[in-house]
């Protein structure tokens, strides 16, 4: 166990944007809510999964919706408390600890605001090790942990409980009402035992996000290059350097879908990169050839300040670096690839790990 | 209190089709489910609202969806039991009696199957006195009774609870998931006390449906004309006689919207009638002039057998009679007209009672 203070949140938010792999919603609002709650209620205890008793009740709390809307339609923070309390009411017991469903994007920091208000610990683990666009795309699903009961609350005061037959139906039904609610809501989901967290979660991911955030934000003080320190800490591969030449984006239900084109600079002069996204970046192709494929992480970095860029904020002309990072090993199993691999998103290409795709000849 | 047997269900189903005013779904499947349950579990006690204790828990159970789908996608009956039990679980207490939400269409008979299985009484009352296309269009809403918590179950096994801020949000959110569920589901809604039923419901409506059904089905045995006996029992006005000349229908979300054209016969020769519908018939115009307007009931009758026709089964060439019936007086108040009157459905026309529209000069 260690205490998380307001400064730590800055690092975690920055690292969550890296792990958001272009999606997950910009963590800015979540960061403000988390810092305000910590300032009001005190620091949050970040615990390791093995500090949980096997019968503890752990519930991931998440912001859910279209990233573009999550940026524009602000959360009050009370939606999350309602989703939390609805879960306690429905299950008829107290929640012992909360956990991010994904350590990427907004959901990497939002849970700190609920943990602070509810004075309960936050587990240093998540269900993705990154961000993914669909509710059922979790390592919890890989371990047959039901997403239901799901509790849902919006800023207007609507609050619902879903008990779906499988995790995909959770996405379908909650997605349908979320659009009616204006495109965003708060969820409690995947209520699970301490024993299940130990077995199914991606461990240490919050601390890892903090490490990545520190690499970016503290580099200058240490007279180091932030991009280099990020690459080092993330064991990332530099896939491309260039300038945004085009971005096509459309909202389809609760997804931002599109493609971003980058023309090469420096040693990539004459080459072109295309990044496909559905909330998150899913496929990076250099001159038509895949160089990074979901579930591996594709991270778009602003070359000027080494900060990650989310897909909905991509701007023409920005100088960027594209990094690739290895997915958690749970995603690289046959079951993991079935749930989060390229076929799931309609690609013909087979998954090939980035380290093989970018092997030095 | 009186006992309802399998034969009574035939009459009630027929009368419910009249009160369905073109919508509410064909009661055929509901009739089979109700009769099977009565044959298995015994007759159902139909009670008057004043037989309820003031603190009794009464819950309307309803089929919800697009009428066209309600006809084609069969209910197993278990969805209703799940919605019922989900309500008991969520409220943490036993349901004392059930009630139709609308005595029109499928929902006029479905509740008998649950009452039989659960061995609890059914209240001789509903929240519409007819059928209406939206969940919030009830006399319960007129008495500020919340539709929430709403429980929802589908045939696949998904089951949800909605706690919406108002009754319109109930329609919005439940409507969105119902479409995802394939267009139909079972609901528990408007849980209320015995005292609330006494104040807010349309009383005696199930018995009234039975009276109308008997008028149609028993007339021949009594050597009477079924249409005449129906008109007499319903205090209906004969608005038109003719032949279906055209019907345009489209599914919009969970609604069948369209218009049915009838060319006049007999004394209406040379005239033309148009019936607008959104699940239910909402407006009848003779030669462009309104002769019946929602919330008053517009009933389309097959001239050959005096049986009512639902909007989704209208067929070109059928000889028909159009009847108008007065809405329950709760619908004719300013609040009632705001909720179920022509403006709510986008019409410019003001409501005028059918007896005034068709006053004999």
Interface residues (C-beta under 8 A of the other chain):
Chain A: X86 X90 X156 X157 X158 X159 X160 X161 X162 X163 X164 X165 X169 X172 X173 X176 X177 X179 X180 X181
Chain B: X86 X90 X156 X157 X158 X159 X160 X161 X162 X163 X164 X165 X169 X172 X173 X176 X177 X179 X180 X181
